[in-house]
Amino acid sequence: MRNKLCALVLSMMFAVVGVQAKGAGAPAIELTPQWKGKIMELAPANPRVKPESKRTVLLFSRCTGFKHWVIPHTDVVVEALGEKSGAFEVVQSNDIEMFSKENIRQFDGIILNNNCSKNPERNLFLDVLGKDKKEEAAVLEDNLINFVAEGGGLVAIHGAIVIFNNSEQFSELLGGSFAFHPAQQEVTVHLVEPDHPLVKAFEGKPFVHVDEPYLFNKAYEKKNFRPLLVMDTDKLNCGNRQEQVKSDVRYVSWIKKHGKGRVFYISPSHNAQSFENPRLLQFLLDGIQYTLGDLKCDDTPRTQ
């Protein structure tokens, strides 16, 4: 009886901290002061490179479609990275008017956090403004695209790729659009170029975590970006789409130039537990610094 009781207690402890068996999804965890403190402790104390000047980023976390439970946790992560490293200051707002020409110019970069939009329009600005405001929504989207083209930085985290998922123009900017994902499961991602400066955080080793393995379409087919992380599809359980998933290389993070600006897409992670790995925190910070123009690296598209 005592052994059974100990086993039960241990299993409950593992569930609380989000340790899952292979093939299972990670549970939502509460955003507590203790978790915030843990992330602050794990976050890099210094930036990879010293900023050339004061950097200010807009953190935009509004969603109108599927709401990822990790959104507030990711806000905490971004704020902790900026505060502890001193690499950038964060202005957090979910007001779409921040994308007006007048407002957006005050920022050096934009960080989009899981901004899923509604079906079938798949346009977050249109969701907020209303279906009769297509012109106004298009202007705000153009402002964001032009912001990057004129030298601004853009970071898109996980579900943020869905913000304008039907927009060919935004897909070209970001490097792809969301197609589908199999069920949450243990995902192994490998470094495309272990010596590339932006994957230095992983120390040449794969990154294994529980995630939604995102698959992409539209501009992704051109692969007009510098890939950073790629999924091991042999280890994925994709049901009746197994062959479809394996038919192409499946990148989950990349960088690219757009005009004078820089873009960083990072699919990990659907779950806050992934950010408890300091390697992922460092990787995200490095990617943000790349978009702000401080961390210089090769971002020319790489032939497969």
Phi, psi and omega per residue, in radians:
M1 nan -0.743 -3.131
R2 -1.086 -0.718 3.127
N3 -1.125 -0.676 3.122
K4 -1.146 -0.699 3.126
L5 -1.117 -0.743 3.115
C6 -1.093 -0.719 3.136
A7 -1.109 -0.691 3.133
L8 -1.139 -0.752 3.130
V9 -1.081 -0.768 -3.137
L10 -1.098 -0.729 -3.138
S11 -1.125 -0.645 3.099
M12 -1.165 -0.680 3.121
M13 -1.106 -0.754 3.140
F14 -1.104 -0.669 -3.141
A15 -1.121 -0.691 -3.119
V16 -1.103 -0.721 -3.089
V17 -1.511 0.000 3.022
G18 1.522 0.309 3.072
V19 -1.381 2.171 -3.035
Q20 -2.172 2.669 3.020
A21 -1.237 2.723 3.133
K22 -1.027 2.335 3.124
G23 1.649 -0.100 -3.127
A24 -1.809 2.769 3.071
G25 -1.514 2.669 3.090
A26 -1.428 2.448 -3.125
P27 -1.350 2.692 3.024
A28 -1.134 2.427 3.103
I29 -2.064 2.611 -3.095
E30 -1.231 2.449 3.063
L31 -1.494 1.711 -3.066
T32 -1.905 2.854 3.024
P33 -1.004 -0.582 3.137
Q34 -1.146 -0.717 3.137
W35 -1.183 -0.716 3.088
K36 -1.030 -0.766 3.127
G37 -1.119 -0.634 3.132
K38 -1.120 -0.766 3.137
I39 -1.139 -0.712 3.115
M40 -1.087 -0.658 3.131
E41 -1.196 -0.675 -3.091
L42 -1.396 -0.375 -3.090
A43 -1.114 2.589 3.126
P44 -1.028 2.399 -3.127
A45 -1.319 -0.458 -3.104
N46 -2.380 2.628 3.076
P47 -1.255 2.729 3.112
R48 -1.043 -0.697 3.072
V49 -2.330 2.628 3.129
K50 -1.278 2.280 3.110
P51 -1.021 2.466 -3.140
E52 -1.248 -0.421 3.082
S53 -2.782 3.075 3.107
K54 -1.078 2.300 -3.119
R55 -2.024 2.365 3.095
T56 -2.220 2.253 -3.137
V57 -2.106 2.588 3.008
L58 -1.632 2.160 3.059
L59 -1.770 1.962 -3.050
F60 -2.020 2.035 -2.996
S61 -2.166 0.375 -3.131
R62 -1.333 2.442 3.019
C63 -2.379 2.665 3.134
T64 -2.142 -0.277 3.113
G65 -1.799 -2.280 -3.139
F66 -1.055 2.272 -3.118
K67 -1.764 1.887 3.084
H68 -1.236 2.284 -3.125
W69 -1.140 -0.292 -3.083
V70 -1.416 -0.095 -3.058
I71 -0.949 -0.972 -3.130
P72 -1.120 -0.543 3.086
H73 -1.153 -0.710 3.136
T74 -1.169 -0.623 3.023
D75 -0.981 -0.813 -3.141
V76 -1.073 -0.726 3.138
V77 -1.050 -0.877 -3.109
V78 -1.081 -0.765 3.141
E79 -1.115 -0.696 3.133
A80 -1.150 -0.714 3.130
L81 -1.076 -0.767 3.141
G82 -1.204 -0.779 -3.085
E83 -1.162 -0.825 -3.036
K84 -1.287 -0.689 -3.099
S85 -1.445 -0.453 -3.061
G86 1.315 0.222 -3.075
A87 -1.332 -0.424 -3.125
F88 -2.858 2.783 3.029
E89 -1.849 2.566 -3.064
V90 -1.930 2.279 2.930
V91 -1.960 2.038 -3.097
Q92 -1.770 2.187 3.107
S93 -2.692 2.469 3.063
N94 -1.923 0.310 3.104
D95 -1.497 2.094 -3.105
I96 -1.197 -0.232 3.071
E97 -1.212 -0.198 3.032
M98 -1.145 -0.250 3.124
F99 -1.679 0.199 2.991
S100 -1.211 2.750 -3.124
K101 -0.996 -0.686 -3.098
E102 -1.189 -0.724 -3.052
N103 -1.405 -0.677 -3.013
I104 -1.197 -0.447 -3.079
R105 -1.229 -0.205 3.140
Q106 -1.388 -0.110 -3.063
F107 -1.888 2.663 3.017
D108 -1.580 -0.444 -3.124
G109 -2.702 2.802 3.090
I110 -2.127 2.319 3.039
I111 -2.013 2.037 3.136
L112 -1.703 2.155 -3.033
N113 -1.985 1.720 2.985
N114 0.918 0.877 -3.043
N115 -1.550 1.120 -3.127
C116 -1.181 2.413 3.125
S117 -1.888 2.982 -3.081
K118 -1.458 2.608 2.900
N119 -1.365 2.630 -0.015
P120 -1.635 -0.189 -3.064
E121 -1.129 -0.665 -3.110
R122 0.935 0.867 3.132
N123 -2.480 1.818 -3.023
L124 -1.104 -0.701 -3.140
F125 -1.101 -0.669 3.108
L126 -1.198 -0.645 3.072
D127 -1.014 -0.734 -3.081
V128 -1.304 -0.753 -3.045
L129 -1.392 -0.540 -3.057
G130 1.931 2.628 -3.013
K131 -1.112 -0.342 3.140
D132 -1.539 0.116 -3.091
K133 -1.997 0.721 -3.072
K134 -1.098 -0.680 -3.133
E135 -1.143 -0.769 3.129
E136 -1.113 -0.708 3.122
A137 -1.132 -0.698 3.141
A138 -1.127 -0.636 3.129
V139 -1.115 -0.775 -3.130
L140 -1.153 -0.680 3.079
E141 -1.114 -0.762 3.106
D142 -1.065 -0.670 3.125
N143 -1.054 -0.714 3.123
L144 -1.154 -0.789 -3.131
I145 -1.116 -0.744 3.131
N146 -1.184 -0.596 3.088
F147 -0.973 -0.794 3.132
V148 -1.230 -0.776 -3.114
A149 -1.034 -0.517 -3.111
E150 -1.567 0.063 3.037
G151 2.177 -0.031 -3.138
G152 -1.386 2.900 3.118
G153 -1.825 2.613 3.108
L154 -2.391 2.186 3.025
V155 -2.011 2.262 3.085
A156 -2.105 2.140 -3.069
I157 -1.873 2.137 3.037
H158 0.851 -1.962 -3.037
G159 -1.180 -0.061 3.106
A160 -1.068 -0.380 -3.129
I161 -1.139 -0.281 -3.097
V162 -1.552 -0.032 -3.012
I163 -0.981 -0.741 3.059
F164 -2.315 1.059 -2.888
N165 -1.180 -0.342 3.112
N166 -1.647 -0.009 -3.065
S167 -1.523 2.021 3.091
E168 -1.139 -0.640 -3.121
Q169 -1.121 -0.779 3.141
F170 -1.243 -0.601 3.086
S171 -1.064 -0.714 3.096
E172 -1.106 -0.687 3.107
L173 -1.100 -0.867 -2.997
L174 -1.431 -0.475 -3.134
G175 1.857 0.041 3.123
G176 2.921 3.061 3.069
S177 -2.317 2.833 -3.132
F178 -1.341 2.333 3.088
A179 -1.853 -1.073 3.129
F180 -2.942 3.025 3.014
H181 -2.552 2.469 2.976
P182 -1.195 3.133 3.131
A183 -1.106 2.716 3.048
Q184 -0.963 2.458 -3.137
Q185 -2.926 3.057 3.066
E186 -1.217 2.207 -3.090
V187 -2.090 2.301 3.056
T188 -1.863 2.136 3.088
V189 -2.005 2.417 -3.136
H190 -1.896 2.788 3.112
L191 -1.463 2.205 -3.135
V192 -1.163 -0.787 3.091
E193 -2.270 1.675 -3.068
P194 -0.975 -0.414 -3.121
D195 -1.612 -0.008 -3.125
H196 -1.232 2.404 -3.087
P197 -0.992 -0.528 -3.071
L198 -1.405 -0.126 3.039
V199 -1.968 0.271 3.135
K200 -1.016 -0.513 -3.108
A201 -1.041 -0.495 -3.053
F202 -1.519 -0.057 3.040
E203 0.940 0.638 3.073
G204 1.357 0.086 -3.059
K205 -1.909 2.652 3.064
P206 -1.115 2.799 3.094
F207 -2.019 2.117 -3.093
V208 -2.045 2.235 3.128
H209 -2.778 3.011 3.073
V210 -1.610 2.198 -3.031
D211 -2.704 2.973 2.885
E212 -1.512 2.025 -3.136
P213 -1.376 1.655 -3.073
Y214 -1.215 2.434 3.001
L215 -2.072 2.629 -2.946
F216 -2.243 2.822 3.098
N217 -2.491 -2.775 -3.073
K218 0.934 -2.094 -3.032
A219 -1.078 -0.363 3.126
Y220 -1.006 -0.548 -3.104
E221 -1.059 -0.480 3.112
K222 -1.397 -0.423 -3.086
K223 0.868 0.824 -3.119
N224 -1.513 1.014 -3.113
F225 -2.680 3.039 3.060
R226 -1.742 1.844 -3.085
P227 -1.256 2.534 -3.134
L228 -2.010 -0.822 -3.112
L229 -2.173 2.476 3.136
V230 -2.322 2.444 -3.140
M231 -1.370 2.567 2.980
D232 -1.511 1.669 -3.058
T233 -1.245 -0.329 3.110
D234 -1.138 -0.392 -3.103
K235 -1.745 0.060 -3.140
L236 -1.578 2.535 3.011
N237 -1.820 1.824 -3.033
C238 -2.014 0.288 3.086
G239 1.011 -2.326 -3.102
N240 -1.344 0.048 3.091
R241 -1.840 0.257 -3.055
Q242 -0.970 -0.855 -3.112
E243 -1.193 -0.643 3.109
Q244 -1.089 -0.739 -3.130
V245 -1.142 -0.683 -3.085
K246 -1.398 -0.099 -3.061
S247 -1.315 -0.162 -3.090
D248 -2.555 2.766 3.052
V249 -1.227 2.401 -2.993
R250 -2.051 1.543 3.093
Y251 -1.365 2.577 3.112
V252 -2.185 0.006 3.039
S253 -2.736 2.462 -3.131
W254 -2.773 2.943 3.020
I255 -2.213 2.756 3.091
K256 -2.842 2.684 2.997
K257 -1.492 2.591 2.977
H258 -2.459 1.824 -3.018
G259 1.089 -2.211 3.111
K260 -1.567 -0.093 -3.058
G261 -1.769 -3.128 -3.048
R262 -2.358 2.512 -3.070
V263 -2.192 2.439 3.071
F264 -2.294 2.086 3.040
Y265 -1.913 2.316 -3.140
I266 -2.331 1.909 3.132
S267 -1.261 -0.771 3.067
P268 -1.083 2.125 0.365
S269 -2.687 2.687 3.030
H270 -1.300 -0.343 -3.028
N271 -2.142 2.430 -3.119
A272 -1.152 -0.440 -3.130
Q273 -1.023 -0.531 -3.128
S274 -1.084 -0.561 -3.110
F275 -1.331 -0.073 3.058
E276 -1.400 0.004 3.039
N277 -1.689 2.011 -3.086
P278 -1.041 -0.380 3.118
R279 -1.159 -0.702 3.128
L280 -1.215 -0.626 3.086
L281 -1.084 -0.785 3.128
Q282 -1.120 -0.716 3.131
F283 -1.061 -0.782 3.130
L284 -1.121 -0.757 3.108
L285 -1.061 -0.774 -3.136
D286 -1.084 -0.716 3.121
G287 -1.124 -0.700 3.089
I288 -1.093 -0.764 3.130
Q289 -1.109 -0.584 3.058
Y290 -1.083 -0.822 -3.085
T291 -1.149 -0.489 -3.134
L292 -1.445 -0.048 3.070
G293 1.520 0.132 -3.101
D294 -1.591 -0.669 3.139
L295 -1.677 1.823 -3.097
K296 -1.451 2.381 3.100
C297 -2.836 2.954 3.139
D298 -1.288 2.043 3.114
D299 -2.090 0.347 3.070
T300 -1.227 2.505 3.123
P301 -0.990 2.480 -3.091
R302 -1.871 2.198 3.095
T303 -1.193 2.396 -3.120
Q304 -1.040 nan nan
